[in-house]
Amino acid sequence: MLNPVVAANIDIKIPEQGEVVLRLVNLAKERNIDYIPSAESTSVLNAYCMRKEIPSPIDGGSAPAYIPQPVPLDVNAMNNMAQ
């Protein structure tokens, strides 16, 4: 058990997921380990790096660009609007 005064003065810092993945990637590079994070971890890492304005350490690590999907064109609705 902790002393209540000590417990009140402890500032617990829980790291973000992106920070954890960044540390894993950097450790793997330092130790020459071939580590490739999962797609989910990569997106979390890229979001973290963008938020902190640091370059992503993953090769080709630019975040995927948002490309909207094309919307199907309803020609019948367009013909009805023209009349």
A tleap script that builds the chain and sets N, CA, C and O, in Angstrom:
source leaprc.protein.ff14SB
mol = sequence {
  NMET LEU ASN PRO VAL VAL ALA ALA ASN ILE
  ASP ILE LYS ILE PRO GLU GLN GLY GLU VAL
  VAL LEU ARG LEU VAL ASN LEU ALA LYS GLU
  ARG ASN ILE ASP TYR ILE PRO SER ALA GLU
  SER THR SER VAL LEU ASN ALA TYR CYS MET
  ARG LYS GLU ILE PRO SER PRO ILE ASP GLY
  GLY SER ALA PRO ALA TYR ILE PRO GLN PRO
  VAL PRO LEU ASP VAL ASN ALA MET ASN ASN
  MET ALA CGLN
}
set mol.1.N position { 0.835 -1.183 0.000 }
set mol.1.CA position { 0.000 0.000 0.000 }
set mol.1.C position { 0.875 1.240 0.000 }
set mol.1.O position { 1.947 1.284 0.604 }
set mol.2.N position { 0.383 2.228 -0.690 }
set mol.2.CA position { 1.093 3.491 -0.752 }
set mol.2.C position { 0.604 4.427 0.343 }
set mol.2.O position { -0.554 4.394 0.759 }
set mol.3.N position { 1.512 5.243 0.783 }
set mol.3.CA position { 1.163 6.305 1.706 }
set mol.3.C position { 0.203 7.245 0.970 }
set mol.3.O position { 0.476 7.574 -0.184 }
set mol.4.N position { -0.899 7.692 1.569 }
set mol.4.CA position { -1.858 8.571 0.875 }
set mol.4.C position { -1.231 9.866 0.359 }
set mol.4.O position { -1.645 10.377 -0.681 }
set mol.5.N position { -0.245 10.398 1.068 }
set mol.5.CA position { 0.416 11.621 0.609 }
set mol.5.C position { 1.229 11.337 -0.643 }
set mol.5.O position { 1.231 12.132 -1.583 }
set mol.6.N position { 1.920 10.201 -0.656 }
set mol.6.CA position { 2.708 9.819 -1.832 }
set mol.6.C position { 1.779 9.521 -3.002 }
set mol.6.O position { 2.046 9.946 -4.126 }
set mol.7.N position { 0.701 8.803 -2.754 }
set mol.7.CA position { -0.242 8.450 -3.814 }
set mol.7.C position { -0.866 9.694 -4.437 }
set mol.7.O position { -1.112 9.720 -5.643 }
set mol.8.N position { -1.122 10.716 -3.641 }
set mol.8.CA position { -1.716 11.947 -4.166 }
set mol.8.C position { -0.735 12.715 -5.045 }
set mol.8.O position { -1.151 13.480 -5.915 }
set mol.9.N position { 0.558 12.520 -4.826 }
set mol.9.CA position { 1.574 13.269 -5.573 }
set mol.9.C position { 2.117 12.526 -6.786 }
set mol.9.O position { 2.960 13.065 -7.503 }
set mol.10.N position { 1.662 11.314 -7.031 }
set mol.10.CA position { 2.125 10.559 -8.183 }
set mol.10.C position { 1.355 11.004 -9.420 }
set mol.10.O position { 0.124 11.020 -9.432 }
set mol.11.N position { 2.095 11.363 -10.449 }
set mol.11.CA position { 1.479 11.764 -11.711 }
set mol.11.C position { 1.732 10.650 -12.720 }
set mol.11.O position { 2.824 10.537 -13.275 }
set mol.12.N position { 0.718 9.837 -12.947 }
set mol.12.CA position { 0.847 8.699 -13.848 }
set mol.12.C position { 0.635 9.172 -15.280 }
set mol.12.O position { -0.378 9.795 -15.597 }
set mol.13.N position { 1.598 8.870 -16.134 }
set mol.13.CA position { 1.491 9.224 -17.549 }
set mol.13.C position { 1.289 7.944 -18.346 }
set mol.13.O position { 2.170 7.085 -18.386 }
set mol.14.N position { 0.141 7.821 -18.971 }
set mol.14.CA position { -0.150 6.664 -19.815 }
set mol.14.C position { 0.152 7.076 -21.255 }
set mol.14.O position { -0.466 8.008 -21.770 }
set mol.15.N position { 1.096 6.395 -21.911 }
set mol.15.CA position { 1.473 6.804 -23.280 }
set mol.15.C position { 0.358 6.496 -24.280 }
set mol.15.O position { -0.423 5.559 -24.112 }
set mol.16.N position { 0.318 7.325 -25.327 }
set mol.16.CA position { -0.634 7.087 -26.412 }
set mol.16.C position { -0.191 5.857 -27.205 }
set mol.16.O position { 0.974 5.462 -27.162 }
set mol.17.N position { -1.130 5.266 -27.923 }
set mol.17.CA position { -0.788 4.099 -28.739 }
set mol.17.C position { 0.243 4.456 -29.803 }
set mol.17.O position { 1.150 3.670 -30.079 }
set mol.18.N position { 0.110 5.628 -30.396 }
set mol.18.CA position { 1.061 6.052 -31.419 }
set mol.18.C position { 2.464 6.197 -30.869 }
set mol.18.O position { 3.441 5.886 -31.551 }
set mol.19.N position { 2.566 6.670 -29.638 }
set mol.19.CA position { 3.871 6.806 -28.993 }
set mol.19.C position { 4.511 5.441 -28.752 }
set mol.19.O position { 5.723 5.279 -28.895 }
set mol.20.N position { 3.685 4.462 -28.384 }
set mol.20.CA position { 4.185 3.105 -28.156 }
set mol.20.C position { 4.687 2.494 -29.465 }
set mol.20.O position { 5.761 1.895 -29.504 }
set mol.21.N position { 3.911 2.647 -30.526 }
set mol.21.CA position { 4.315 2.092 -31.827 }
set mol.21.C position { 5.581 2.791 -32.322 }
set mol.21.O position { 6.469 2.143 -32.875 }
set mol.22.N position { 5.669 4.097 -32.128 }
set mol.22.CA position { 6.872 4.841 -32.523 }
set mol.22.C position { 8.091 4.307 -31.784 }
set mol.22.O position { 9.153 4.139 -32.384 }
set mol.23.N position { 7.952 4.042 -30.505 }
set mol.23.CA position { 9.072 3.492 -29.720 }
set mol.23.C position { 9.464 2.106 -30.227 }
set mol.23.O position { 10.650 1.790 -30.327 }
set mol.24.N position { 8.457 1.275 -30.548 }
set mol.24.CA position { 8.749 -0.057 -31.075 }
set mol.24.C position { 9.502 0.013 -32.399 }
set mol.24.O position { 10.472 -0.717 -32.603 }
set mol.25.N position { 9.061 0.880 -33.288 }
set mol.25.CA position { 9.703 1.014 -34.600 }
set mol.25.C position { 11.133 1.516 -34.439 }
set mol.25.O position { 12.051 1.016 -35.090 }
set mol.26.N position { 11.317 2.508 -33.566 }
set mol.26.CA position { 12.667 3.045 -33.356 }
set mol.26.C position { 13.591 2.016 -32.715 }
set mol.26.O position { 14.755 1.912 -33.101 }
set mol.27.N position { 13.094 1.258 -31.746 }
set mol.27.CA position { 13.911 0.207 -31.137 }
set mol.27.C position { 14.301 -0.864 -32.154 }
set mol.27.O position { 15.432 -1.348 -32.164 }
set mol.28.N position { 13.344 -1.223 -33.006 }
set mol.28.CA position { 13.623 -2.235 -34.025 }
set mol.28.C position { 14.710 -1.745 -34.983 }
set mol.28.O position { 15.587 -2.516 -35.372 }
set mol.29.N position { 14.654 -0.464 -35.364 }
set mol.29.CA position { 15.684 0.079 -36.258 }
set mol.29.C position { 17.041 0.127 -35.568 }
set mol.29.O position { 18.063 -0.173 -36.186 }
set mol.30.N position { 17.058 0.504 -34.291 }
set mol.30.CA position { 18.324 0.573 -33.546 }
set mol.30.C position { 18.986 -0.799 -33.448 }
set mol.30.O position { 20.211 -0.914 -33.503 }
set mol.31.N position { 18.177 -1.821 -33.304 }
set mol.31.CA position { 18.704 -3.175 -33.088 }
set mol.31.C position { 18.696 -4.031 -34.348 }
set mol.31.O position { 18.908 -5.241 -34.281 }
set mol.32.N position { 18.452 -3.408 -35.495 }
set mol.32.CA position { 18.438 -4.094 -36.791 }
set mol.32.C position { 17.460 -5.266 -36.817 }
set mol.32.O position { 17.781 -6.350 -37.305 }
set mol.33.N position { 16.270 -5.033 -36.287 }
set mol.33.CA position { 15.213 -6.038 -36.301 }
set mol.33.C position { 14.240 -5.671 -37.412 }
set mol.33.O position { 13.836 -4.516 -37.540 }
set mol.34.N position { 13.872 -6.653 -38.205 }
set mol.34.CA position { 12.930 -6.421 -39.295 }
set mol.34.C position { 11.517 -6.423 -38.728 }
set mol.34.O position { 10.872 -7.469 -38.650 }
set mol.35.N position { 11.041 -5.250 -38.333 }
set mol.35.CA position { 9.718 -5.117 -37.720 }
set mol.35.C position { 8.830 -4.289 -38.619 }
set mol.35.O position { 9.163 -3.156 -38.966 }
set mol.36.N position { 7.706 -4.854 -38.992 }
set mol.36.CA position { 6.730 -4.137 -39.800 }
set mol.36.C position { 5.434 -4.105 -39.000 }
set mol.36.O position { 4.824 -5.152 -38.785 }
set mol.37.N position { 4.998 -2.923 -38.551 }
set mol.37.CA position { 3.761 -2.854 -37.771 }
set mol.37.C position { 2.545 -3.182 -38.635 }
set mol.37.O position { 2.582 -3.058 -39.860 }
set mol.38.N position { 1.482 -3.598 -37.980 }
set mol.38.CA position { 0.242 -3.924 -38.687 }
set mol.38.C position { -0.330 -2.658 -39.323 }
set mol.38.O position { 0.128 -1.549 -39.046 }
set mol.39.N position { -1.320 -2.837 -40.166 }
set mol.39.CA position { -1.942 -1.694 -40.843 }
set mol.39.C position { -2.570 -0.741 -39.827 }
set mol.39.O position { -2.479 0.479 -39.969 }
set mol.40.N position { -3.206 -1.310 -38.803 }
set mol.40.CA position { -3.831 -0.477 -37.772 }
set mol.40.C position { -2.769 0.302 -36.998 }
set mol.40.O position { -2.938 1.493 -36.733 }
set mol.41.N position { -1.680 -0.370 -36.637 }
set mol.41.CA position { -0.599 0.300 -35.911 }
set mol.41.C position { 0.054 1.377 -36.762 }
set mol.41.O position { 0.438 2.431 -36.254 }
set mol.42.N position { 0.180 1.113 -38.051 }
set mol.42.CA position { 0.767 2.098 -38.957 }
set mol.42.C position { -0.097 3.341 -39.044 }
set mol.42.O position { 0.421 4.458 -39.038 }
set mol.43.N position { -1.407 3.161 -39.126 }
set mol.43.CA position { -2.286 4.334 -39.197 }
set mol.43.C position { -2.269 5.115 -37.885 }
set mol.43.O position { -2.315 6.345 -37.896 }
set mol.44.N position { -2.201 4.407 -36.752 }
set mol.44.CA position { -2.109 5.079 -35.450 }
set mol.44.C position { -0.797 5.851 -35.357 }
set mol.44.O position { -0.768 6.980 -34.866 }
set mol.45.N position { 0.286 5.242 -35.828 }
set mol.45.CA position { 1.598 5.893 -35.810 }
set mol.45.C position { 1.603 7.130 -36.699 }
set mol.45.O position { 2.091 8.184 -36.292 }
set mol.46.N position { 1.065 7.008 -37.903 }
set mol.46.CA position { 1.036 8.157 -38.819 }
set mol.46.C position { 0.204 9.298 -38.250 }
set mol.46.O position { 0.579 10.463 -38.382 }
set mol.47.N position { -0.927 8.974 -37.616 }
set mol.47.CA position { -1.760 10.008 -37.001 }
set mol.47.C position { -1.009 10.685 -35.859 }
set mol.47.O position { -1.072 11.905 -35.707 }
set mol.48.N position { -0.303 9.898 -35.060 }
set mol.48.CA position { 0.475 10.448 -33.945 }
set mol.48.C position { 1.578 11.368 -34.469 }
set mol.48.O position { 1.787 12.461 -33.942 }
set mol.49.N position { 2.278 10.919 -35.505 }
set mol.49.CA position { 3.362 11.722 -36.066 }
set mol.49.C position { 2.838 13.020 -36.677 }
set mol.49.O position { 3.486 14.060 -36.557 }
set mol.50.N position { 1.685 12.977 -37.325 }
set mol.50.CA position { 1.111 14.198 -37.885 }
set mol.50.C position { 0.718 15.161 -36.765 }
set mol.50.O position { 0.959 16.364 -36.869 }
set mol.51.N position { 0.114 14.636 -35.693 }
set mol.51.CA position { -0.303 15.471 -34.579 }
set mol.51.C position { 0.893 16.125 -33.886 }
set mol.51.O position { 0.820 17.286 -33.482 }
set mol.52.N position { 1.984 15.384 -33.750 }
set mol.52.CA position { 3.180 15.899 -33.085 }
set mol.52.C position { 4.132 16.605 -34.049 }
set mol.52.O position { 5.163 17.135 -33.637 }
set mol.53.N position { 3.776 16.608 -35.337 }
set mol.53.CA position { 4.568 17.249 -36.393 }
set mol.53.C position { 5.997 16.708 -36.434 }
set mol.53.O position { 6.964 17.467 -36.497 }
set mol.54.N position { 6.106 15.377 -36.397 }
set mol.54.CA position { 7.404 14.717 -36.556 }
set mol.54.C position { 7.311 13.792 -37.765 }
set mol.54.O position { 6.232 13.282 -38.065 }
set mol.55.N position { 8.414 13.571 -38.456 }
set mol.55.CA position { 8.355 12.678 -39.620 }
set mol.55.C position { 8.137 11.234 -39.202 }
set mol.55.O position { 8.657 10.787 -38.180 }
set mol.56.N position { 7.378 10.523 -39.986 }
set mol.56.CA position { 7.115 9.117 -39.702 }
set mol.56.C position { 8.372 8.299 -39.980 }
set mol.56.O position { 8.985 8.460 -41.036 }
set mol.57.N position { 8.769 7.422 -39.052 }
set mol.57.CA position { 10.005 6.659 -39.244 }
set mol.57.C position { 9.869 5.461 -40.178 }
set mol.57.O position { 10.863 4.813 -40.505 }
set mol.58.N position { 8.654 5.167 -40.604 }
set mol.58.CA position { 8.434 4.012 -41.473 }
set mol.58.C position { 8.799 4.393 -42.907 }
set mol.58.O position { 8.418 5.462 -43.383 }
set mol.59.N position { 9.544 3.512 -43.598 }
set mol.59.CA position { 9.912 3.777 -44.991 }
set mol.59.C position { 8.650 3.948 -45.821 }
set mol.59.O position { 7.721 3.145 -45.736 }
set mol.60.N position { 8.628 5.006 -46.623 }
set mol.60.CA position { 7.425 5.297 -47.379 }
set mol.60.C position { 6.311 5.684 -46.439 }
set mol.60.O position { 5.138 5.413 -46.696 }
set mol.61.N position { 6.692 6.327 -45.338 }
set mol.61.CA position { 5.778 6.516 -44.227 }
set mol.61.C position { 4.816 7.670 -44.334 }
set mol.61.O position { 4.264 8.090 -43.317 }
set mol.62.N position { 4.593 8.195 -45.501 }
set mol.62.CA position { 3.606 9.252 -45.572 }
set mol.62.C position { 2.223 8.657 -45.326 }
set mol.62.O position { 1.918 7.543 -45.753 }
set mol.63.N position { 1.417 9.411 -44.643 }
set mol.63.CA position { 0.074 8.931 -44.324 }
set mol.63.C position { -0.732 8.781 -45.612 }
set mol.63.O position { -0.581 9.581 -46.536 }
set mol.64.N position { -1.569 7.782 -45.677 }
set mol.64.CA position { -2.378 7.629 -46.891 }
set mol.64.C position { -3.304 8.822 -47.075 }
set mol.64.O position { -3.937 9.292 -46.130 }
set mol.65.N position { -3.365 9.292 -48.294 }
set mol.65.CA position { -4.209 10.436 -48.596 }
set mol.65.C position { -5.663 9.999 -48.657 }
set mol.65.O position { -5.973 8.879 -49.064 }
set mol.66.N position { -6.540 10.891 -48.250 }
set mol.66.CA position { -7.960 10.596 -48.331 }
set mol.66.C position { -8.403 10.787 -49.770 }
set mol.66.O position { -8.274 11.873 -50.335 }
set mol.67.N position { -8.924 9.725 -50.354 }
set mol.67.CA position { -9.428 9.777 -51.715 }
set mol.67.C position { -10.890 9.353 -51.670 }
set mol.67.O position { -11.195 8.181 -51.453 }
set mol.68.N position { -11.791 10.307 -51.876 }
set mol.68.CA position { -13.206 9.950 -51.791 }
set mol.68.C position { -13.599 8.966 -52.890 }
set mol.68.O position { -13.098 9.028 -54.013 }
set mol.69.N position { -14.496 8.070 -52.543 }
set mol.69.CA position { -14.971 7.087 -53.500 }
set mol.69.C position { -15.968 7.742 -54.447 }
set mol.69.O position { -16.747 8.595 -54.021 }
set mol.70.N position { -15.960 7.364 -55.718 }
set mol.70.CA position { -16.914 7.958 -56.659 }
set mol.70.C position { -18.343 7.557 -56.309 }
set mol.70.O position { -18.607 6.442 -55.860 }
set mol.71.N position { -19.239 8.486 -56.526 }
set mol.71.CA position { -20.654 8.251 -56.243 }
set mol.71.C position { -21.325 7.787 -57.532 }
set mol.71.O position { -21.101 8.370 -58.593 }
set mol.72.N position { -22.145 6.742 -57.446 }
set mol.72.CA position { -22.830 6.288 -58.671 }
set mol.72.C position { -23.726 7.394 -59.232 }
set mol.72.O position { -24.390 8.109 -58.482 }
set mol.73.N position { -23.734 7.521 -60.534 }
set mol.73.CA position { -24.507 8.561 -61.206 }
set mol.73.C position { -25.853 7.977 -61.628 }
set mol.73.O position { -25.913 6.987 -62.357 }
set mol.74.N position { -26.933 8.607 -61.159 }
set mol.74.CA position { -28.277 8.166 -61.508 }
set mol.74.C position { -28.772 9.028 -62.676 }
set mol.74.O position { -29.229 10.154 -62.483 }
set mol.75.N position { -28.671 8.481 -63.879 }
set mol.75.CA position { -29.040 9.221 -65.087 }
set mol.75.C position { -30.537 9.483 -65.125 }
set mol.75.O position { -30.960 10.538 -65.597 }
set mol.76.N position { -31.348 8.552 -64.641 }
set mol.76.CA position { -32.801 8.740 -64.648 }
set mol.76.C position { -33.207 9.934 -63.798 }
set mol.76.O position { -34.095 10.692 -64.188 }
set mol.77.N position { -32.575 10.116 -62.646 }
set mol.77.CA position { -32.905 11.251 -61.788 }
set mol.77.C position { -32.494 12.555 -62.465 }
set mol.77.O position { -33.166 13.574 -62.308 }
set mol.78.N position { -31.403 12.529 -63.208 }
set mol.78.CA position { -30.951 13.743 -63.891 }
set mol.78.C position { -31.906 14.095 -65.029 }
set mol.78.O position { -32.167 15.271 -65.282 }
set mol.79.N position { -32.427 13.075 -65.715 }
set mol.79.CA position { -33.395 13.329 -66.790 }
set mol.79.C position { -34.673 13.918 -66.234 }
set mol.79.O position { -35.269 14.795 -66.858 }
set mol.80.N position { -35.113 13.449 -65.060 }
set mol.80.CA position { -36.342 13.962 -64.450 }
set mol.80.C position { -36.169 15.409 -63.977 }
set mol.80.O position { -37.124 16.185 -63.994 }
set mol.81.N position { -34.957 15.769 -63.558 }
set mol.81.CA position { -34.703 17.140 -63.110 }
set mol.81.C position { -34.697 18.105 -64.296 }
set mol.81.O position { -35.101 19.259 -64.157 }
set mol.82.N position { -34.244 17.641 -65.452 }
set mol.82.CA position { -34.152 18.507 -66.631 }
set mol.82.C position { -35.515 18.832 -67.209 }
set mol.82.O position { -35.649 19.818 -67.934 }
set mol.83.N position { -36.512 18.049 -66.917 }
set mol.83.CA position { -37.837 18.295 -67.505 }
set mol.83.C position { -38.644 19.265 -66.731 }
set mol.83.O position { -39.777 19.567 -67.108 }
savepdb mol mol.pdb
quit
